[in-house]
Amino acid sequence: MSRELLAAQQAELLRALLAGAPTPAGFDDARIRAQARALLSKRGRVTWRLRPDLADSLGDRFGPLFAEYAAGHPKAVGVRARQDAEQFALWLVAQGHLAPPRRAWWRLLLS
């Protein structure tokens, strides 16, 4: 198997696990979906720990809103968990789920 082919297959598997792409041929769809849910849950827990203020503000809406955010915003290579949590907070404000913070420094994040 060539390196290029292996790299393409690995990328296809990662898209299925992290970005909701179809399960690649040769893999069990149920297992891939279960693992994708586990990875999404882990990402949400990390965000919850980094930004408990969001969890407090959103209450029971945190999980569904994070899943909606994550579906449209797969975590990119090189993006650290804290950056991902901040991007989630910005998304919540942009979508109207939270009011923007009153501090002026928040506006710097948008530029």
C-alpha positions in Angstrom: 0.0 0.0 0.0 1.4 3.4 -0.9 1.8 6.1 1.6 -0.5 8.4 -0.4 -3.3 5.8 -0.4 -2.8 5.2 3.4 -2.8 8.9 4.0 -6.0 9.3 2.0 -7.7 6.5 3.9 -6.7 7.9 7.3 -8.0 11.3 6.3 -11.3 9.7 5.3 -11.5 7.9 8.6 -10.8 11.2 10.5 -13.5 13.0 8.6 -16.0 10.3 9.6 -14.9 10.5 13.3 -14.6 14.2 13.6 -16.7 15.9 10.9 -19.7 13.6 10.4 -18.6 12.3 7.0 -19.8 8.9 5.8 -18.1 5.9 7.2 -15.3 4.7 4.9 -15.6 1.3 3.2 -14.4 -1.6 5.4 -15.4 0.0 8.7 -18.4 -0.8 10.9 -20.7 2.2 10.7 -22.2 1.6 14.1 -18.8 1.5 15.7 -17.6 4.6 13.9 -20.7 6.5 14.9 -20.3 5.4 18.5 -16.7 6.5 18.6 -17.6 9.8 16.9 -20.2 10.4 19.7 -17.6 9.6 22.3 -15.1 12.1 20.8 -17.8 14.8 20.6 -18.7 14.1 24.2 -15.0 14.4 25.3 -14.6 17.7 23.4 -17.8 19.0 25.1 -16.5 18.0 28.5 -13.2 19.7 28.0 -15.0 22.9 26.8 -17.3 22.7 29.9 -14.3 22.4 32.2 -12.5 25.3 30.5 -15.6 27.6 30.4 -17.9 26.6 33.3 -19.5 30.0 32.9 -21.0 28.9 29.6 -22.3 25.7 31.1 -23.8 27.8 34.0 -25.4 30.3 31.6 -26.8 27.6 29.2 -27.9 25.0 31.7 -29.4 22.0 29.9 -28.9 23.7 26.5 -25.1 23.4 26.7 -24.9 19.8 25.3 -27.2 20.3 22.4 -25.8 23.7 21.5 -22.2 22.4 21.7 -23.2 19.5 19.4 -24.6 21.9 16.9 -21.5 24.1 17.1 -19.2 21.1 16.7 -21.1 19.8 13.7 -20.4 22.9 11.8 -16.9 23.6 13.3 -14.8 20.5 13.4 -11.7 21.1 15.5 -8.9 22.0 13.2 -5.3 20.7 13.4 -3.3 23.0 15.7 -6.4 24.5 17.5 -5.9 24.0 21.2 -8.8 23.2 23.5 -8.9 26.7 25.1 -9.1 28.3 21.6 -11.9 25.9 20.7 -13.8 26.8 23.9 -13.4 30.5 23.1 -14.6 30.0 19.5 -17.7 28.2 21.0 -18.4 31.2 23.2 -18.1 33.6 20.2 -20.4 31.3 18.2 -23.0 31.4 21.1 -23.0 35.2 21.0 -23.1 35.3 17.2 -26.1 32.9 17.2 -27.9 34.9 19.9 -27.7 32.3 22.6 -25.7 34.5 24.9 -25.4 38.3 25.3 -21.9 39.6 24.5 -19.7 40.2 27.5 -19.6 43.8 28.7 -15.8 44.0 28.8 -14.2 45.9 25.9 -11.5 43.2 25.5 -14.1 40.8 24.1 -14.3 42.9 20.9 -10.6 42.2 20.3 -11.5 38.5 19.8 -13.7 39.3 16.9 -10.9 41.0 14.9 
